[in-house]
Amino acid sequence: MKKSYKIYVDCANCANKMEEAANEVAGVKNAVVNFMTLKMNVEFEDDVTPETRNQVMDEVLKNCRKKADDDCEIFYK
């Protein structure tokens, strides 16, 4: 399952760090951040259901804030 999310990040370097941080989270098969469009495309592992997707994204956001920037945002709720 693939989903696209609107994000907020203020520099390209932080966008790269967000992408790296998202790809480290269990349940994420592949994440790509596009700084120009302020979007994150996430492909989830096969065992992630629509019901558990927000839990995975909670972890993605937490990891992004820890590794990239405290004020980055992912609009998924």
C-alpha positions, 0 to 999 in steps of 0.5 A: 500500500502506498500513500502520499502525505503533505509535510512541512520542513524548512530546508532540503537537508532536513528533508533528506534527514526526514527521508532517512529517518522514515525509512528506518521505521518498522512497517515502512518499505520505502519512503521518499521525500520531495522538498520541492513539493513538500510531500512524502510518499510512503510505501508500507510493508504488506502487513500494515493495514489501514487500521495500523497505518497511523501507528506507523506514521506516529513512529515515522514522525517521532523519528523524523523529529528526533533525527531531522528537525523538531518542528517538521510535520507530516499531515496524516491525521 
